[in-house]
Amino acid sequence: MRYAHIVGWGKYAPERVMTNDELATLVDTTDTWIRERTGIGQRHLAGPKDTCASIATAAAIEALDVANITAAQIGLIIVGTSTPDFAFPSTACLVQDALGADTAGAFDLSAACSGFVYGLSMAADAIKAGSIDYALVIGSDIMSRLLDWKDRNTCVLFGDGAGAVVLQASDQPGGLLTSLLRADGSGGDMLYVRNNYRDKAVVSTPHLSTALTPPAATGDGKVSDAGYIFMNGREVFRFGSRILAGATREIAARAGWELGDIDLIIPHQANNRIIESAAKSLALPLEKMFINIEHYANTSAATIPIAICDAVNNGRLRPNDKVILVGFGAGLTWAAAALQWGTPRVLSRTNRTLNRVRLGLANVRSRARRVFRRLEDSLSSNVDHPVKSPVSPASGPDRSGTAVVETEREGKV
């Protein structure tokens, strides 16, 4: 039987740090107000050169270092994100190219703050099925670019960052034991961001447009309808408090654990009071909840993998620990996973150096491929390919300007 173990982990937090006091110069708030209601003390903000893909790649490289493997061994890359650099290509494809992971499939997963656990579950299933041996699962979000910095209800809550883990196939029991994925789309109007191409849509969807019309204005008096986050704070708070406790009970039961057996719960870092409420509902000491929201705020899909890294660094994750990961987010979505933590590997400086060399080579190769494609396109556009067969008005020319004719009788195209 195959198992999927977490063997590598890494995180990236942008250098720019915004404290609550600095934020108070932008919006009507105070450090005390934010800390008492959320537990947040600061947040990291992406710089002008940071992209969702670049911070995801930075976290991924660190995870590969810890796992002592190369990108060439990765069979699948999943990036959970709500803030991709492009509608397409996927952020995961950009990461694949940057790493030089030539044998990896890659795709983005949109489940908001639940995205990392969703991706972890899917990657583990692929490993257990035998289709891959290694997977890279990343949560990466630049939430600051979705914020209305005049809206106190949202801008104080979020930060930017990325976290990644490497999953490896093994015949040793442990690793990710079971998971659950859930959604309730009827709550989609509680937390959302409209896309930036909705006005170009050809097909009208009035029922959905009406359902996702904000009932309230933002801090500057304008309706949140311009690519900013809209959130019904009270409803999301109630939902999160209920789901964290409920999903923890359900996943523990699936794993065959009593709540008292759990060594550590790593929850989505949305609000300290939500985590405290869940701990109280579960009748568990707050110490069993890993909390690092004070340093990062809510980094969406990145919160749980960043917390995994901090839990390891703080000595909170030990071999054979029973661990639960649980998250919730827009959609509405929620997800949980039960895992048995493995034995950490000894870091190899040689492998770390080789990974940096391979990263540089991957960049050179990517540039060379782009140059080759441009050259190929330029050469092909200068070559005249006359079409001898007559072209009917119905067939017309293809987009390259060359007529395409299919003659079934002759079996030619």
C-alpha positions as CSV (number, residue, x, y, z in Angstrom):
1,M,0.0,0.0,0.0
2,R,1.2,3.5,-0.9
3,Y,1.2,6.4,1.5
4,A,1.8,10.1,0.9
5,H,4.2,11.7,3.4
6,I,5.1,15.4,3.8
7,V,8.9,15.4,3.5
8,G,9.6,19.1,2.6
9,W,8.3,22.5,3.6
10,G,9.1,26.1,2.8
11,K,7.6,29.6,3.1
12,Y,8.1,33.0,1.7
13,A,7.1,36.3,3.3
14,P,7.8,39.5,1.4
15,E,10.3,41.9,3.0
16,R,7.9,44.8,3.3
17,V,6.2,44.7,6.7
18,M,3.2,47.0,7.6
19,T,2.5,47.3,11.3
20,N,-0.9,48.2,12.7
21,D,0.4,51.6,13.7
22,E,1.4,52.3,10.1
23,L,-2.0,51.0,8.9
24,A,-3.7,53.4,11.3
25,T,-2.3,56.3,9.2
26,L,-4.3,55.1,6.2
27,V,-7.6,54.2,7.8
28,D,-9.5,54.9,11.0
29,T,-8.1,52.2,13.3
30,T,-5.6,51.6,16.1
31,D,-3.2,48.8,17.0
32,T,-5.3,48.0,20.0
33,W,-8.5,47.8,18.0
34,I,-7.0,45.4,15.5
35,R,-5.3,43.2,18.0
36,E,-8.3,42.8,20.2
37,R,-10.6,41.9,17.3
38,T,-8.3,39.8,15.2
39,G,-5.0,39.0,16.9
40,I,-3.1,40.6,14.1
41,G,0.0,42.7,14.8
42,Q,1.5,43.1,11.4
43,R,1.4,41.8,7.8
44,H,3.9,41.4,5.0
45,L,3.1,43.2,1.7
46,A,4.4,42.2,-1.8
47,G,6.7,44.6,-3.5
48,P,6.3,45.9,-7.0
49,K,8.5,43.1,-8.4
50,D,6.8,40.3,-6.5
51,T,4.3,38.1,-8.3
52,C,2.1,35.3,-7.2
53,A,4.4,33.0,-9.2
54,S,7.7,34.4,-7.9
55,I,6.8,34.1,-4.2
56,A,5.3,30.6,-4.8
57,T,8.6,29.6,-6.5
58,A,10.6,31.0,-3.5
59,A,8.6,28.8,-1.1
60,A,8.9,25.8,-3.4
61,I,12.7,26.0,-3.6
62,E,12.9,26.0,0.2
63,A,10.6,23.0,0.3
64,L,12.7,21.1,-2.2
65,D,15.8,21.9,-0.2
66,V,14.2,20.4,3.0
67,A,13.0,17.3,1.0
68,N,16.5,16.8,-0.5
69,I,15.1,16.3,-4.0
70,T,15.3,18.2,-7.3
71,A,12.5,19.7,-9.3
72,A,13.1,17.1,-12.0
73,Q,11.6,14.5,-9.6
74,I,8.3,16.3,-9.2
75,G,5.4,14.7,-11.0
76,L,2.7,17.3,-10.1
77,I,2.5,20.9,-9.1
78,I,-0.7,22.3,-7.6
79,V,-1.0,26.0,-6.6
80,G,-3.9,27.1,-4.5
81,T,-4.5,30.8,-5.1
82,S,-7.1,33.4,-5.4
83,T,-4.7,36.0,-6.8
84,P,-3.1,34.5,-9.9
85,D,-0.9,36.7,-12.1
86,F,-3.0,35.8,-15.1
87,A,-6.4,34.2,-15.8
88,F,-4.2,31.9,-17.9
89,P,-1.6,30.5,-18.0
90,S,-1.8,29.1,-14.5
91,T,0.5,30.2,-11.7
92,A,1.5,26.6,-11.4
93,C,2.8,26.5,-15.0
94,L,4.9,29.6,-14.3
95,V,6.3,27.9,-11.2
96,Q,7.0,24.7,-13.2
97,D,8.9,26.7,-15.8
98,A,10.9,28.6,-13.2
99,L,11.9,25.4,-11.4
100,G,12.7,23.4,-14.5
101,A,10.3,20.6,-13.4
102,D,10.1,19.1,-16.9
103,T,8.2,16.0,-15.9
104,A,5.5,17.7,-13.9
105,G,1.9,18.4,-14.6
106,A,0.8,21.8,-13.2
107,F,-2.5,23.5,-12.5
108,D,-4.0,26.2,-10.2
109,L,-6.8,25.4,-7.7
110,S,-9.4,28.0,-6.8
111,A,-10.9,27.3,-3.4
112,A,-9.9,30.5,-1.7
113,C,-8.4,30.0,1.8
114,S,-9.2,26.3,1.6
115,G,-7.1,25.9,-1.5
116,F,-4.0,24.5,0.1
117,V,-5.8,21.6,1.9
118,Y,-7.8,20.9,-1.2
119,G,-4.6,20.7,-3.2
120,L,-2.9,18.5,-0.5
121,S,-5.8,16.0,-0.7
122,M,-5.7,15.8,-4.5
123,A,-1.9,15.4,-4.6
124,A,-2.0,12.7,-1.9
125,D,-4.7,10.8,-3.8
126,A,-2.5,10.9,-7.0
127,I,0.4,9.5,-5.1
128,K,-1.7,6.7,-3.4
129,A,-3.1,5.8,-6.9
130,G,0.4,5.3,-8.2
131,S,0.4,7.9,-10.9
132,I,3.2,10.0,-9.3
133,D,5.9,9.7,-6.7
134,Y,6.4,13.3,-5.7
135,A,4.1,16.3,-5.6
136,L,4.6,19.9,-4.8
137,V,1.6,21.7,-3.2
138,I,1.7,25.4,-2.8
139,G,-0.5,28.1,-1.3
140,S,0.3,31.5,-2.7
141,D,-1.6,34.8,-2.5
142,I,-1.0,38.5,-2.8
143,M,-4.2,39.7,-1.1
144,S,-3.0,43.3,-0.7
145,R,-3.7,43.9,-4.4
146,L,-7.4,43.1,-3.8
147,L,-7.8,45.4,-0.9
148,D,-9.6,48.7,-0.6
149,W,-7.3,50.5,1.8
150,K,-10.1,52.8,2.9
151,D,-12.3,49.9,4.0
152,R,-11.4,49.1,7.7
153,N,-13.5,46.0,7.6
154,T,-11.2,44.2,5.2
155,C,-7.8,46.0,4.8
156,V,-6.7,45.2,8.4
157,L,-7.2,41.5,7.9
158,F,-5.0,40.4,5.1
159,G,-1.4,40.0,4.1
160,D,0.8,38.4,1.4
161,G,2.8,35.2,1.4
162,A,3.4,31.7,0.1
163,G,4.0,28.3,1.6
164,A,4.8,25.0,0.0
165,V,5.2,21.3,0.9
166,V,6.6,18.3,-0.9
167,L,4.7,15.0,-0.8
168,Q,6.5,11.7,-1.3
169,A,5.2,8.2,-2.0
170,S,6.2,5.7,0.6
171,D,5.3,2.1,1.7
172,Q,5.7,3.2,5.4
173,P,2.3,3.9,7.1
174,G,1.7,7.5,8.0
175,G,1.6,10.8,6.2
176,L,-1.7,12.1,5.0
177,L,-4.2,9.6,6.3
178,T,-7.6,11.0,5.2
179,S,-9.2,14.3,4.1
180,L,-12.5,15.9,3.6
181,L,-13.5,18.6,1.0
182,R,-16.7,20.5,1.3
183,A,-18.5,23.5,-0.3
184,D,-21.7,25.5,0.0
185,G,-22.1,27.8,-2.9
186,S,-25.2,29.4,-1.4
187,G,-22.9,31.4,0.8
188,G,-20.9,32.8,-2.2
189,D,-22.3,36.3,-1.5
190,M,-20.6,36.4,1.9
191,L,-17.1,36.8,0.7
192,Y,-16.0,37.5,-2.9
193,V,-14.2,39.6,-5.5
194,R,-15.7,40.3,-8.9
195,N,-13.5,39.6,-11.9
196,N,-12.2,42.4,-14.1
197,Y,-13.8,41.2,-17.4
198,R,-17.4,40.9,-16.3
199,D,-18.5,43.9,-18.4
200,K,-17.2,42.1,-21.6
201,A,-19.4,39.1,-21.0
202,V,-21.6,38.1,-24.0
203,V,-23.9,35.9,-22.0
204,S,-25.9,37.6,-19.3
205,T,-26.3,36.0,-15.9
206,P,-28.7,38.3,-14.0
207,H,-29.6,35.8,-11.3
208,L,-25.9,35.5,-10.3
209,S,-25.2,39.2,-10.7
210,T,-28.1,40.0,-8.3
211,A,-27.0,37.4,-5.8
212,L,-23.5,38.9,-5.6
213,T,-24.5,42.5,-5.2
214,P,-22.9,43.9,-2.1
215,P,-25.5,45.0,0.5
216,A,-23.2,47.6,2.0
217,A,-20.7,50.3,1.0
218,T,-17.0,50.3,1.7
219,G,-15.2,52.8,3.8
220,D,-15.1,55.5,1.2
221,G,-18.9,55.2,0.6
222,K,-18.6,53.3,-2.7
223,V,-20.0,49.9,-3.4
224,S,-17.3,47.2,-3.5
225,D,-17.7,46.4,-7.1
226,A,-14.3,47.2,-8.6
227,G,-12.1,44.2,-8.0
228,Y,-11.9,44.7,-4.2
229,I,-12.7,42.2,-1.6
230,F,-16.3,42.3,-0.3
231,M,-16.9,40.5,3.0
232,N,-19.9,40.1,5.4
233,G,-17.7,40.0,8.4
234,R,-20.3,38.8,10.9
235,E,-21.5,36.0,8.7
236,V,-18.0,34.9,7.9
237,F,-17.0,34.9,11.6
238,R,-20.0,32.7,12.5
239,F,-19.3,30.4,9.6
240,G,-15.6,30.0,10.4
241,S,-16.2,29.4,14.1
242,R,-18.8,26.7,13.3
243,I,-16.8,25.0,10.5
244,L,-13.4,24.9,12.3
245,A,-14.9,22.9,15.2
246,G,-17.2,20.8,13.0
247,A,-14.6,19.8,10.4
248,T,-12.1,19.0,13.1
249,R,-14.5,16.6,14.7
250,E,-15.4,14.9,11.4
251,I,-11.8,14.5,10.2
252,A,-10.7,13.1,13.6
253,A,-13.5,10.5,13.5
254,R,-12.5,9.5,9.9
255,A,-8.9,9.0,11.1
256,G,-10.2,6.9,14.1
257,W,-8.9,9.5,16.6
258,E,-10.4,10.8,19.8
259,L,-10.1,14.6,20.1
260,G,-7.8,14.0,23.0
261,D,-5.4,12.0,20.7
262,I,-4.7,15.1,18.6
263,D,-1.2,16.6,19.2
264,L,-1.7,19.7,17.1
265,I,-4.3,21.5,15.1
266,I,-3.1,23.9,12.4
267,P,-6.1,26.0,11.4
268,H,-6.6,28.6,8.8
269,Q,-5.4,31.9,10.3
270,A,-8.4,34.2,9.6
271,N,-9.0,35.6,13.1
272,N,-7.7,34.7,16.5
273,R,-11.1,34.8,18.0
274,I,-12.4,32.3,15.5
275,I,-9.7,29.9,16.6
276,E,-10.3,30.5,20.2
277,S,-14.1,29.8,19.7
278,A,-13.3,26.5,17.9
279,A,-11.0,25.4,20.7
280,K,-13.7,26.1,23.3
281,S,-16.3,24.2,21.3
282,L,-14.0,21.2,21.0
283,A,-13.1,21.4,24.7
284,L,-9.4,21.5,23.9
285,P,-6.8,23.7,25.4
286,L,-5.8,26.6,23.2
287,E,-2.2,25.4,23.2
288,K,-3.3,22.6,20.9
289,M,-4.1,25.2,18.2
290,F,-1.1,26.6,16.4
291,I,-1.5,30.3,15.9
292,N,0.8,32.7,14.0
293,I,-1.7,35.2,12.7
294,E,0.0,38.0,14.7
295,H,3.0,38.0,12.3
296,Y,1.4,37.5,8.9
297,A,-2.4,38.3,9.1
298,N,-4.6,36.3,6.8
299,T,-2.6,35.1,3.7
300,S,-5.5,33.1,2.3
301,A,-4.3,29.8,0.8
302,A,-0.8,30.4,2.2
303,T,-1.8,30.5,5.9
304,I,-1.6,26.7,6.6
305,P,1.6,25.9,4.8
306,I,3.3,29.0,6.4
307,A,2.0,27.8,9.8
308,I,3.4,24.3,9.1
309,C,6.9,25.8,8.6
310,D,6.6,27.9,11.7
311,A,5.4,24.9,13.7
312,V,8.4,22.9,12.6
313,N,10.8,25.8,13.4
314,N,9.2,26.3,16.9
315,G,9.5,22.6,17.7
316,R,5.7,22.1,17.7
317,L,5.8,19.2,15.2
318,R,7.5,16.0,16.3
319,P,7.8,12.5,14.7
320,N,4.5,10.5,14.9
321,D,2.5,13.5,16.0
322,K,-1.2,13.3,15.1
323,V,-1.9,16.6,13.3
324,I,-5.1,18.1,11.8
325,L,-5.1,20.8,9.1
326,V,-8.4,22.6,8.7
327,G,-9.3,25.6,6.6
328,F,-12.3,27.5,5.3
329,G,-12.9,30.3,2.8
330,A,-14.9,31.9,0.1
331,G,-17.1,29.8,-2.0
332,L,-18.0,28.9,0.7
333,T,-15.5,26.1,1.0
334,W,-13.9,24.2,3.8
335,A,-11.4,21.3,4.0
336,A,-9.6,19.3,6.6
337,A,-6.8,16.6,6.6
338,A,-5.5,14.2,9.2
339,L,-1.9,13.3,9.0
340,Q,0.8,11.5,11.0
341,W,3.9,13.6,11.0
342,G,7.1,11.9,9.8
343,T,10.8,12.0,10.8
344,P,12.5,15.1,9.4
345,R,15.4,14.6,7.0
346,V,18.9,15.8,7.4
347,L,19.4,18.9,5.3
348,S,22.0,18.6,2.6
349,R,24.0,21.7,1.7
350,T,25.1,20.1,-1.5
351,N,21.5,19.5,-2.6
352,R,20.7,23.1,-1.7
353,T,23.5,24.4,-3.9
354,L,22.6,22.1,-6.7
355,N,19.0,23.3,-6.6
356,R,20.2,26.9,-7.0
357,V,22.3,25.9,-9.9
358,R,19.4,24.1,-11.5
359,L,17.1,27.1,-10.9
360,G,19.6,29.3,-12.9
361,L,19.8,26.7,-15.7
362,A,16.0,26.5,-15.8
363,N,15.9,30.3,-16.3
364,V,18.4,30.1,-19.1
365,R,16.6,27.2,-20.7
366,S,13.2,29.0,-20.5
367,R,14.7,32.1,-22.2
368,A,16.3,30.0,-24.9
369,R,13.0,28.3,-25.6
370,R,11.2,31.6,-26.0
371,V,13.9,32.8,-28.4
372,F,13.6,29.6,-30.4
373,R,9.8,30.0,-30.6
374,R,10.1,33.6,-31.9
375,L,12.7,32.5,-34.4
376,E,10.6,29.6,-35.6
377,D,7.6,31.9,-35.9
378,S,9.5,34.5,-37.8
379,L,10.9,31.9,-40.2
380,S,7.6,30.2,-40.8
381,S,5.8,33.5,-41.4
382,N,8.3,34.3,-44.2
383,V,7.7,31.1,-46.1
384,D,5.0,31.0,-48.7
385,H,2.8,27.9,-48.6
386,P,0.5,28.1,-51.6
387,V,-2.7,26.1,-51.5
388,K,-3.5,24.4,-54.8
389,S,-7.0,23.3,-53.9
390,P,-9.8,25.8,-54.3
391,V,-11.2,27.2,-51.0
392,S,-14.9,27.4,-50.5
393,P,-16.4,30.5,-48.8
394,A,-17.5,28.3,-45.9
395,S,-14.1,27.0,-45.1
396,G,-12.3,30.4,-45.2
397,P,-8.7,31.1,-44.1
398,D,-7.3,30.0,-40.7
399,R,-6.0,32.5,-38.2
400,S,-2.5,32.3,-39.6
401,G,-3.7,33.5,-43.0
402,T,-3.2,30.1,-44.7
403,A,-6.3,28.6,-46.1
404,V,-7.2,25.2,-44.7
405,V,-9.0,22.8,-47.0
406,E,-10.1,19.3,-46.2
407,T,-10.8,16.9,-49.0
408,E,-12.3,13.7,-47.5
409,R,-12.2,12.0,-50.9
410,E,-8.4,12.4,-51.2
411,G,-7.8,12.0,-47.5
412,K,-5.8,15.2,-47.4
413,V,-5.8,18.3,-45.4
